[in-house]
Amino acid sequence: MEHDKPTEVADIVIIGAGLSGIGAAKYLTADFPDKRILLLEGRDAVGGTWDLFKYPGIRSDDSVHTYGYEFKPWLHKEAIADGSLIRDYMVETVKEFGLDKILRLRHRVTAADWSSETAQWSLQVTVTDEAGNEARKTIRTGFVFSSTGYYRYDEGYEPHFKCRDDFQGDILHPQHWPEDYDYSGKRVVIVGSGATAVTMLPAMLTGEGAAAHVTMLQRTPSYVASIPRVDQLAQRLMKLFGVKRGYAATRFKNIWSDHLIVTVLCRFPNFGRNLLRKWTAKQLPAGFDVDTHFAPPYSPWDQRLCATPDGEFFTAIREGNADVVTDRIERFTSEGILLTSGRTLEADVIVTATGLVMQMLGGIQPTVDGVPVKMSDAVLYRGALISGVPNWAMMLGYTKATWTLRVSNVSRLAAAVIREMDSKGYDTAVPVPPEGMPTQALFDLSSGYMQRAKDELPHQGRALPWQMHTTFVRDNRLFKGRLIHEDIRFSTRAGTPARVTSVEAAS
């Protein structure tokens, strides 16, 4: 590693140039045109997830009319879009709004240290040039907005598979998929039943380089619902009202229709189970064992619903080149996978679509005056500000709605805190929960990756301002009115405290 580069100073630093980070950069640069703002990205391109994942069929699970930004209409006819289109959309956003001027690629933040004496964060950054040479750099800033997502980019989750090394074929994890990998004519077994597996199965049977056969091997079934790839109503609305108004109308339609579906399925789980089973059975071959392979033991939306555009997942099964096996793995063999039932699945390629490794703050371990922040002990103010951590906002999205719908409200909260400091002459803002405040889990999914990380995640309270909801419609109500509450303690670097007294908006 080269010698340290000169220290850089900024008013606001946004970490992560995926969908959330780019959105936050647009909002905050508009709110504070006179402040020096930097957008740091550890990889060599913007896009986050959509630049990282290269597995076959990578696409959105939600309509991009709501997954995208409210300030930039989605113009492609596909509402469920390929990853490359989403990445291009983000690149366009960066250029269109001049965010390339504040973007720093190959700037990976490795540590963040707050000093009360200077009222600044010192970010330790590894900078990599185009030749791969690394150098150290310090960036000092008064405020941090982290939009690093919720999983590790460098590592996917893989359980221990007995006799894994005996298998003579290739074993691949979707998170590290070789971009030009050739699986044409091969027998593929995908281990897993989540969104990635449901996406990959039909994609690997499409086109000239199609696999010979694809089996999805699942331990537990998932709910899979068919949705239109093209939102015809959205196309008509934009034609009738113009792009800007039609796009806004489509977002409104999708937000409320999604909220209605989630609400009904959650409040009436037996009805939801029966409805989803009925829809699934209609799309499968006659006599298919729906109750074994598509009847999960949990209620709808206890885990995320898997979406398949235009029912392509079910079409692949009907056409006979794909199947679903529900069983447990005994061990890998040289030829494939031996199941506990005694059956062997022969394979040339095994894909371990077994999930994510959750990670808060991109793996950064912040310290406050030398004391490490323990995220599992933290409580989040409106799901965005970290208790006991000064001048730091983090972007977390929804589990039952499009993730990025929340970025405008989190950015507005960060801007409100910064304006409060600017207007009152304070330079430090620390969220402090009331003593003895009851807390609860931050997320409400029973998915494996959530359960594996539950002891490492922050918590939320049971009422405002320490609460967030998992759907946009309900959570959006928590951001009405004044966002600054007396539980945010403001002070100067000299240590003079202040409590901002305000009446919390009714909820």
N, C-alpha and C positions, 0 to 999 in steps of 0.2 A: 504494500500500500504506500502511495506517495505521501509526502509531507502534507500537513494541514493546509487547506485553502483559507483565504481571508474570511473573517467572520462577516456575515451578512445580517442586516437588520430589517425587520418588517413589522407592520402594525398587526396584521392578521396572517396566519399561515393555515392553509387548508391542506390536509394530508389525504392523498388519494384522488386520482383523476378518473374514477369510474362514473357511473351515472349520477350518484349522489354528490360526489365532489365537484363535478362540472356544474351541476345545478346550484350547489351552494356558492360556487365561485361567481356564477352569473348574478345571483341575488345580492351577494355581499359587495361585489364591485359596483353594482347599481346603487346600493344603499350608501356606500362610502367611496365616492369617486376620488376623494382627496387622500385616502389612506393607501399605504403601500401594502399590497396583498400579494401573497405568493401561493401558487398551487403546485404542490410537490407530488410527484409520481415516481415510485421506486422502479417501475419497469420502463422499457424503452418506447412505450406507446400508451396513449390513453385508451380507455375502454374497460379496464378492470376485468370482470368476469368474461366479457364478450371478446376481449383480446386474448385472454388466457386459454379458454376452453376451445379445443379443436376437434372434439369427438364428432362422429357422424350425426348429422341432423340437429346440431346445437341450435336452439331456438328459444323464444320466449314462451312462458307458460301463461302469461297474462296478455291482454290486449295492449299493444304498444300505444294506443290512444290514451291510456291512463298510465302506462309504464313510462311513457315519454314525458316531456316537460309541458307544462301549461303554456309556456311562452314560445314554444316552437312546435307547430303542428307536424304531425306524422303524415307524410304525403303518399307513402306506398299503400297500395290497395290491401296488402296482407296485414291483417290485424294481429295475427300470430306470426311473428317474423323470424327469419333466419338470423343467426348471430351476426353474420357479416353485415347485414343491413342495419342492425342496431349499432354496431361499431361505427359504421359510416355516418350514422345520424349523430353520434357523439363527436366525431371529428368535425362534422359540419358545424355543430354548435360551438365548439371551441373557436373555430375561425370566424363564424358569423358574429359572435359577440366579443371578439378581440381577446379571448382568454389565452390565446397563444402567447400574448405579451407577458403574462404572469406565470406561465407554465414552466416548470423545471422537470424535465424527464430525467430518469436514472438518478433521482435523488431519493434515497431510501432512509427514512428516519429510523434510527436504531435506539435512541434514548431521548427522554424529555425531562428536564430538571427545572423546577420552579424555585425562584429565589424571592422571598418576601422583601428582602433588602432592596432589590432592584425592581421588583414587581414585573418580572419578565420570565418567560420560558426560554431556556437554552436547549435547542434541539440539536442533537448530534446526528449528523447526516453523512451517509456514505454516498459519494458521487462517483459514478462510473462513466468513463468516456466511451466513445464509439469503438475504441480498440480493446475495451475490457479492463483498462487500468482503473484502479480505485484510489480515491483520495478522501480524506476526512474533511469535514466542514462543520462549523457551528453557525446556526441561524438563531438569532435572538428575536423574540416576538412578544407582544403584549397579550395576544389572544390566539388560541388554537381551536380549529374546527376539524375534528377527525371524521373522515368519511371512508374508513378502511374496510367496510363490510363486516362480516361476522364469521369468516372462516379463514383458515390458513391457505395461502396461495401456493406454498411450496410443498404441501403434504395433504393427501386425501386419506380418508379413513379406510383401513383394511384390517379386518379381523384376522386372527391366526387360523390358517387352514392347514390341517394336518397333512403331511407328506406333499406339501406344495412343490418342493423341488423335484418330485418324481415326474411331474407333468412335462411332456416332451414338446408341447407347443408353446405359443406365446401367451403370457399373462399380462394384461394391460389394465391400468386404472384410467377412467375417462379424464381425470384431471391432468394426466400427463400423456395424453394421446399423441402419438407421432403423426404429424400433419399429413404425411404422404403414405401412411401405412396401407398396405394392400391386403384386403381380406377377401378378395374375389374368389368365389368357388369354395370357400372354407365353411366348415361347421363351427358355429359360434354359440357359446353359452354365456349369457349375461347373468351374473349373480347379483340379484337385487330387484326391487319392485317399485322403486320410487320414480320421480319424474325423469331422471336420466335414462333409466332402463326403458321406460315407456317411449321415450324419444328415440333411442338408438335402435330398438327392434325394427320398426318399419324402415328407418333410414338405411340400415345395412342391407335391406332387401330391395333397394331402389337403384336403378341405373345400371350402366355397363359393368361396374365393378362390384356387383351385388354378391353377397354371401350365398352359399348354397342353402343353408338353413340356419335359423336363429331360434334358440330356446331361451326364454326368460325363466330362470330358476329363482323362486322366491321362498323364503321361510314363512312369511306372512303376507297375505294379499293386500292390495291397495285398492281404493276407489279410483276408477278411471272414467272420466266423462268426456264425451265427444263435444267439441265446440267448433264453430265455423272458422275456417282460416281467414276468409274475407268477410268483413262486417258490411253487408250490403246496405244496411240502414245508414251506417256512417258515410258510405259513398254517396248516398242520396242526400243526406243532410249537408255535406260539403258542396255538392252540386247546387242545391237549392239556396243555401244561405251564404255561400262563399267559404273559402278555406278557413278563415279565422273563426267565424261564428259557427260554422258547421263542426269544426274540431271541438270548440267549447261545448257545443250541444252533445257531441258524442261522448266527451269526458263525463258530462253530467249524467247522461243515460247510463254509461257503464258503471259509474260509481254507485248509483242507486240500484241498478239491477243486480250488481254483484253483492251489494249489502243485503238486498232482499233475499237472495238465494242463500247466503251464509246464515242469515238470521233464521230463516225457516228450517234449514237443515240442522242448526244447532238447537233450536227450541223444540223441534219435533224429530228427534233422532230416529225413531222407529219408522216414521213416515219417510224420512230421508233415506234410510237403508232400503226400504221397499221400492222407492222411486228410482234410486240409482241401480238397484238390481234389475228392475224392469227395463230401464234404458239399456243396460249392459247386455241383457239376454237377447234383446231384439237385434243386436249387432253381431252376435256370435252364431256359429253354425248350430243347426238343430241337434239337440242332444248333448250339447257342451255342458260340462259340469260347472255351472256358474257358482254354485255355493262353495265348492272347494277352492276355486281359483280367483273369485271376485267378490267374496263376502267377508270383509275384514272383521276381526273380533272387536273392533273399536267403532265408535260412532263417527259419522261424517264430520270432518274438520277437527277431530282430535289430532289428526295429522293432515298435512296439506293434500288437497285433492289433485290427482294427476290429470292433466288435460291432454287430449289427443286431437289435433286439428283434422276436421272432416272425418273423424273416425278411422284414421289411417292405421292405427294400432290394431283395431279389430279387423280391418280389411286384410292385413297381413296374415292374421290367424285364419280367416275364412279361406284365403287363397292356398293355404296348406304348407307354406314355406316357413311358418313360425308356429311355435306352441309355447304354452305356459306349464311349468311343472311346479307344484307346491310340495316341498319336501325339505329335509335337512341334509347337510353335507356330512358324510362320515369322514371322507378324506379325498384328496386328489390322487389320481393314478397316472400312469404314463399316458393313458389314452383319453383321460377326461376326468369325470367326477363320480365317485361312488357315493350313493345316497344311503341314508339310514334304512330306507325301505328295501335295500338290496339292489336297486336298479342302478345301472351305470349310464351316465350321459357322455357319449363320445364327443370329443371336440378337437378342433385344430387351434382354436383361440378361446381363451377364457377372459371375459371382461368383468372386473370386480367393481361393479357400480354400487359400492357398499356405503357411500355417504361421505360426508364432510367432517373435518375437524374444526370445531368452532374456536374462534379466537377473538378476543376483544382488542380494540385499538391497534389492530395490525401487529400484535406481538410487542408493541412498545410498552415498556415498564416505566410509567411516570414516577417521579419522586417530587415531594413537596418539602422543601427545606431539608433535603437529604433523607426523608422518610418515604419508603416505597408505598405507592398506592395499591391497596389490595382490593381489586374490583369486586370480589365476592362479598366484601363487607360494605360496599358502596350502595347507596340508594340514589335513584335517578329523579331529578326534578323535571317533571313533564317528559320523562323518558329521554332527556337530552343532556342535562347538566349533572355532573358527578358530585355527589356530596363530599365536602372537604377538599375538593380540587378547584383551585382558582382559575378563572378565565379560560375555561375549556368546555366546548360543546361537542357532543358526539351524535352522529346520525344513526338512528336505528329505525327500521321501517316496520311494516306490519306482517303478521303471520296469516291473516285472513283477508288481506287486500293487497293491492299492488304496492310493493316496497317503497317506491320512489314518490308516492303521493304525499309522503310526510316531509319531504325535503324543504318545501316552501315554508312550512310552519316552524321547523327546527331552525332554519335560517333566519326567520323573523324573530324568533326568541333570542338567538345569538345577537342579532342586530339591536334588539331592545336592551339587552344587557350592556352592550358597548355604548349605546347612546346614553344610557343612564349614567355610566361612568364619565363619559365626555361632558355631559351637561352639569354634573354635580362636582366635577373635579376629583373624582376617585379613580384609582388605577387597579383596584383589586375587587373581584366579586366572587364570593364563595357561598355555594348553597349549603345550608346547615339545617338538617331535619330536626323537628322538635324532639326533645328527649323522650324516649319510650314509645316513639311512634311505631305502630304495628306495620309490618311489611308483608309482602307476598311475592311470589315468583314473577319475574318480568315477562316471560313468555308462557303460553298456555298450550303448547303442542306436546304430544307424547312421542314424537319422532325420536329415533335412536340418537341422532346427533345432538338433539336438545337434551336428552336425558344424560348422555355421556358428559355434557358440559355443565350440568345444572349447579354443581358445587363451585364453579368458577365464574358464574354470571352475577352481575349486579341485581339488585332487587328494586321493587317499586313500593310505594305506599298504597293505602286503600282509599285515598281521597286526594283532591287537589291540594297543593300543586305538585304532589309527589306521585302522580298517577299517569298512566298512559293506557290506551285501549288498543285492541288488535285489529280494529277495522277503522277505516278513514272517517266514515260518517260520525261515529261516536267520538273518536279521538279529536276530530276537528272542532267539536264543541268545546273541548278543553282549552282551545287556543283563542277563544273569543274574549274580548275585553282586554284589560291590562294584564300583561304577562309577568310583570315584576311584583314579587310578593315579599313580605318581610322576612321570609326564610332565606332570602339571598342577602348576605351580609357584605356591605360595601365598606371600603376603607382606603386610606392612602398608604403609600409605602412607609410613611412615618408611623403607621400603626393606628391612626385615628379611626375608630370604628364608626359605622353608621348603619342604622336599620332603616330601610326604606318602608315607610308605613303607607299602606294602600289598602283599599277594600278589594278583596278578591272578587272577580266577576262571578256571578251566580252560575251554577252549573246544574 
